[in-house]
Amino acid sequence: MSEGAEAAADDQPDGLAFLLVQLGFHAGRRFGERLTPLGLQQRQAGMLVRLAANEGRSQQAIAELLGINATQMVFLVDELEGLGLVERRRNPADRRSHALYLTAAGQAMLARVRTVTLDHEESIAAGLSGDEREQLFTLLRRVAREQGLATEALPGLPGGPGGPGGSGAPGGRGTHGHPTEGGGEPTGASGSA
C-alpha cells in the first residue's frame, strides 16, 4: 500500500470495502422490502429479468451465462414456474433440453419488477446528479469486472458448483457464510433486476 493510500485509509477507518458491504446490505434489504408486495424475492426478480433477456434459450445455456450450476438453475426455474411466471418448452433443436419462456403473467410481473427497480435506484441515488450517477455506475462496473464478477450473474448466489455457499436454495449459506433467507444475500437493484 502506498503512503498516500495508507493516509487515506487512516482518514476513513472503515475503508471502502466496509462501506461497499454496508451499502450493499442496506440496498439489498430495501430492495427486498420493495419486492414484498409483488410476492417475489430478490433471486426470483433477478432471474425473471435475466430470463426475459434470454427467452427461448435452453435452461443449460442460461445457467452457464448466469454462472450458476444446474441444481441452482432447476431450483430457481421451478420456483418461477410454480408462480406461473415461466414455462419450460421442449427445445425443438434438442429434445433432451428445455427452452425457457416467460408466460403472460411473467411478462406482467417483469414490468412491475422493472418499475420497482427504477424506483429503488432513484431512492438509492437521490443525492447524486445525473453525471455523478453515471460516474458511480461506471466505477462500480469496473471494480466488479476487475473482481471477476460476470455482468449477467445473479447477485447473491454463489458462482457455481465449487463456489462458496452451496446451492443458493432456501436455508443455504450466502457468499460470506451468513445464513440466507431463501437462497442468497441481499442485493441492490442496479444490475440485479
N, C-alpha and C positions, 0 to 999 in steps of 0.2 A: 504494500500500500504506500502511495507517495505521501510526502509530508503534508501536502495540501489536502489530500483525501483524509488523512488522519485528523487534521484540524477540523475539517467539515464534519467528520464523524463525532468528534468531541462536542461540537456545537449542536448536534442532533443525536442525543444519546440513544434514541430508539432506532435510528437509522432507516434507510429506505426499505429494507426487507420487512421490518416490523410494520411500517406504515402501509406497505402493499398488502400484507396479510390482514391487518386491521380493516383496511378499506374493502378488501375482498369479502371478508366475513360480513361486514356491515351491508355492503351492496347485495350480497347473496341472500342475507336474511330478509332484507326489504323486498327483493325481487320475489322471493318465495311468498311473502305476505301478499304481494300484488297478484300472484297467480292463484292464491287460495280460492277466491270467488269463482274462478274458472274450473275448479276441481282438478287442477293439474299440479304436479310437482315440477321442479326445475328440470330434472332429467327428461321428463316427458315433453315439456315445452321445447327444450333444445333438440330433442330427437325429431319432433314434429317439423321444426324449421329445417333441419338437415335432410329429412326425407323429402320434403317439398322441393328442395333444390336438386334432388337426385331421383325424382319419381321415375318408376319404370326400370330402375337398375336392380340387379339381383341383391338379395339380402347380404350375401357374402361380399360383394363389391362395395356396398355401402359400409359394412363393418370395417373393411380394410381402409377405406377412405377416412373413417372416423377414428381409426386406431384402436378399435376395441375387439375383443375376441368373440368367437361365435356364441359362447354361452351368454355373454353380456347382451349381444345383439338379439338373440332369441328372447331373452327376458324383457328387454325394452320393447320389442315389436309386439310380444304377447300382451304387454300392458296396454299399448295403444290400440291393438286390435280388440282387446276386451272392452275398451272405452268406445268402440265403434268409430275410431278416427283413422284407422289404417286397415288396408286389406292386403293379403298375400294372394298373388295370382301365379299360376304356373308360368314359368318363363318359356315362351314358345321356342326360343333358341336352344334351351337346355332344360328338358322336362324334369331334371333332378333338382333344379333350383327354383326359388320363388322370386318374383319381382314384386316390389312394394309400391303401393299406390295409396294416396290419401282418399278417403271417402268424402262425400259431400259434407258430412259433419266435420270431418278432418279439415277440409278447406275453410269452413266457417270458423272453426276453433283457431286455425292458423291466423286468420285475420284478427281475431281477438288477442292472440298472443303477441302479434306484431304491434298492436295498439298499446298493450301493457308494456312491452319492451321500450317503445318510444317514450312513453310517459315516464318510465323508470330512468331512462337515460337523461331525460330532461331534468328530472329531480336531482339526480346524482351530480350533474354538471351545471346546475343552475347558476353557480357563482363564476362561471367561465364565459368568456366571449367566444364567438364562433371560431376565431383564429386560435385561441387557447385550446379549445376542444380538439380541433384538428391536430394541433401540435402534440397534445397529450396522447391522442389516439395513435399518432404516428410513432411516438417514442415507445409507447406500450407495446405496439405491434413488433417493433424492432427488438425490444427486450424479450418478448415471447418467442420470436423467431430464433434469437441467439440462445435461448434456453431449450430449443428443440421442440417447442410446442407447435403442433400442426394447426393450421388455421381452421381446419374442418373438425378438429377434435371436439368432443363434448366435454365442457368443463366439469370438473368434479368427479369424473370417472377415471379410474386407473388406466394406464396406457397399454393394456393388452394382457395376455396370459401371464407374462412374467413380471408385470408391473406391480407396484406396491398396492396393497389394499384389497386384493381379491377380486370378486366378480362384479362389484357395484350393485349387488342385489340388496334388498332391504336387510337391515341389521348387519351389514358388512362394515368394513373399515374404510375410511376415507384415505386420501393420498398422504395425509400426515399422521395416520394411525388413529385418528379420532373416530369414534363410532359415528356411523351415518344414519340418517333417518330416511330410509327409502332409497339408498343407492348412490349417494355422492355427497360431496361437500357443497356448501352454498356457492353459488356462482353469481356474478354480476350479469347485467343484461348485455353489455357490449360484446357482441360476438358470440353470445351464448344462446340467444333465442331470437 
